Amino acid sequence: MAALATSGSPRPGVGSVAPALVLETLAGQRLTGGQLGGQVTIVAFFATWCQPCHRALGDLAAIRAGAGVPTRMIVIAVGEQAETVRRFLATHPLPAGAELALDVDGTAAHRWGQDRFPTTFLVDGGGIIRHINRGWGAGYRERIDRWLRDMAPPKPPPQ
């Protein structure tokens, strides 16, 4: 049974449909996340003040660069204003191709059940949460890399 979030709604877990993402980017555009699906997606909740988040973003950049698994990456800054995030990104660039969204009031983080920084969700092409990593520590990079590789669609047999 899924744990309950403070609002009484079920907290999504492994095997749950990923909640929709309706957020804004730094440029004030609407994130095109909506219902996730179609390809493997990494959803990473972070905060600029969180040192383990900085390490996790570095690991995610390395994983995406070498994984060979096509993925979408959505990085969500929780509880921070756009200008704070802009200053952070000036010296800490996001992984290549990552999309950044702002969750100023923490609504998306709450809906997803994010309860510590960083929290990383891996969502499959069908929009189902397949893995959740809460926090950062030894083995983070290897674990996320292994999970992504396990989620890769099977390669067609040689003709």
C-alpha positions as CSV (number, residue, x, y, z in Angstrom):
1,M,0.0,0.0,0.0
2,A,1.3,3.5,-0.9
3,A,2.2,5.8,1.9
4,L,-0.2,8.8,2.3
5,A,1.0,12.3,1.6
6,T,-0.1,14.9,4.1
7,S,-3.1,15.9,2.0
8,G,-4.5,12.4,2.3
9,S,-3.9,11.5,-1.3
10,P,-1.8,8.4,-2.0
11,R,1.9,9.0,-2.4
12,P,3.0,7.5,-5.8
13,G,5.4,4.7,-5.6
14,V,7.1,2.2,-7.8
15,G,4.4,0.8,-10.2
16,S,2.2,4.0,-9.9
17,V,1.3,6.2,-12.8
18,A,3.5,9.2,-12.8
19,P,1.6,12.3,-11.8
20,A,1.2,15.0,-14.5
21,L,3.7,17.8,-14.5
22,V,2.2,21.2,-15.0
23,L,5.1,23.7,-14.3
24,E,6.8,26.7,-15.7
25,T,10.3,27.0,-17.0
26,L,12.8,29.8,-16.2
27,A,11.6,31.6,-19.3
28,G,8.0,31.5,-18.1
29,Q,6.9,28.9,-20.6
30,R,4.8,26.0,-19.7
31,L,6.7,22.8,-19.3
32,T,5.5,20.3,-21.9
33,G,5.6,17.4,-19.4
34,G,1.9,16.9,-18.9
35,Q,1.4,13.1,-18.7
36,L,4.7,11.5,-18.9
37,G,5.2,8.7,-21.4
38,G,6.5,7.8,-24.8
39,Q,10.1,7.4,-23.6
40,V,12.1,6.8,-20.4
41,T,12.1,10.0,-18.3
42,I,14.2,11.0,-15.4
43,V,12.4,13.4,-13.1
44,A,14.9,14.9,-10.6
45,F,13.7,17.1,-7.7
46,F,16.5,19.4,-6.4
47,A,17.3,22.6,-4.6
48,T,20.2,25.0,-5.3
49,W,21.3,25.0,-1.6
50,C,21.5,21.2,-1.5
51,Q,25.1,20.0,-1.9
52,P,24.0,16.3,-2.5
53,C,21.8,17.7,-5.3
54,H,24.8,19.2,-7.0
55,R,26.5,15.8,-6.9
56,A,23.4,14.0,-8.2
57,L,23.1,16.4,-11.1
58,G,26.8,15.7,-12.0
59,D,26.1,12.0,-11.8
60,L,23.0,12.3,-14.0
61,A,25.0,14.3,-16.6
62,A,27.6,11.5,-16.7
63,I,25.0,8.8,-16.9
64,R,23.2,10.4,-19.8
65,A,26.4,11.0,-21.6
66,G,27.4,7.4,-21.5
67,A,24.2,5.4,-21.2
68,G,23.2,5.0,-24.8
69,V,19.6,4.9,-23.6
70,P,17.4,7.6,-25.0
71,T,15.9,9.5,-22.1
72,R,14.2,12.7,-21.3
73,M,15.4,14.6,-18.2
74,I,13.2,17.0,-16.3
75,V,15.0,18.8,-13.4
76,I,12.6,20.5,-11.0
77,A,13.8,23.3,-8.6
78,V,11.7,23.1,-5.5
79,G,10.8,26.0,-3.4
80,E,13.0,28.6,-5.1
81,Q,12.5,31.7,-7.1
82,A,13.6,32.0,-10.8
83,E,16.4,34.4,-10.0
84,T,18.0,32.1,-7.4
85,V,17.9,29.2,-9.9
86,R,19.3,31.4,-12.7
87,R,22.3,32.4,-10.5
88,F,22.9,28.7,-9.6
89,L,22.8,27.7,-13.3
90,A,25.3,30.4,-14.2
91,T,28.0,28.3,-12.4
92,H,26.3,24.8,-12.4
93,P,25.0,24.0,-15.8
94,L,22.3,21.3,-16.2
95,P,23.1,18.0,-17.9
96,A,22.9,18.4,-21.7
97,G,19.4,18.3,-23.0
98,A,17.8,18.6,-19.5
99,E,14.6,20.6,-19.1
100,L,14.3,22.8,-16.0
101,A,11.1,23.6,-14.3
102,L,10.2,25.6,-11.2
103,D,8.1,24.3,-8.4
104,V,8.1,27.5,-6.4
105,D,5.4,26.4,-3.9
106,G,6.3,22.7,-3.8
107,T,3.0,21.5,-5.2
108,A,4.5,19.1,-7.7
109,A,7.0,17.8,-5.2
110,H,4.2,17.1,-2.8
111,R,2.1,15.4,-5.5
112,W,5.0,13.2,-6.4
113,G,5.9,12.3,-2.8
114,Q,9.3,14.0,-2.8
115,D,10.3,14.0,0.8
116,R,14.1,14.7,0.7
117,F,16.7,16.2,-1.6
118,P,17.5,15.0,-4.1
119,T,14.8,12.6,-5.2
120,T,15.1,11.0,-8.5
121,F,12.2,9.2,-10.3
122,L,12.7,7.0,-13.4
123,V,9.5,6.8,-15.4
124,D,9.1,4.2,-18.3
125,G,7.7,4.9,-21.7
126,G,4.2,4.0,-20.5
127,G,4.3,6.7,-17.8
128,I,4.8,4.3,-14.9
129,I,7.3,5.0,-12.1
130,R,9.7,2.2,-12.2
131,H,12.4,3.4,-9.7
132,I,12.7,6.0,-7.0
133,N,16.0,7.1,-5.4
134,R,15.6,9.3,-2.3
135,G,18.7,11.2,-1.4
136,W,22.3,10.8,-2.7
137,G,25.1,8.7,-1.5
138,A,27.5,5.9,-2.4
139,G,26.3,3.9,-5.3
140,Y,23.9,6.6,-6.7
141,R,25.5,6.8,-10.1
142,E,25.8,3.0,-10.5
143,R,22.2,2.4,-9.3
144,I,20.6,5.0,-11.6
145,D,22.8,3.8,-14.6
146,R,21.8,0.2,-14.0
147,W,18.1,1.1,-13.7
148,L,18.2,3.1,-16.9
149,R,19.9,0.3,-18.8
150,D,17.3,-2.2,-17.4
151,M,14.5,0.1,-18.7
152,A,15.9,0.4,-22.2
153,P,13.7,-1.1,-24.9
154,P,15.0,-4.4,-26.1
155,K,17.2,-4.3,-29.2
156,P,15.7,-5.9,-32.3
157,P,17.4,-9.2,-33.3
158,P,19.9,-8.9,-36.1
159,Q,18.4,-9.5,-39.6
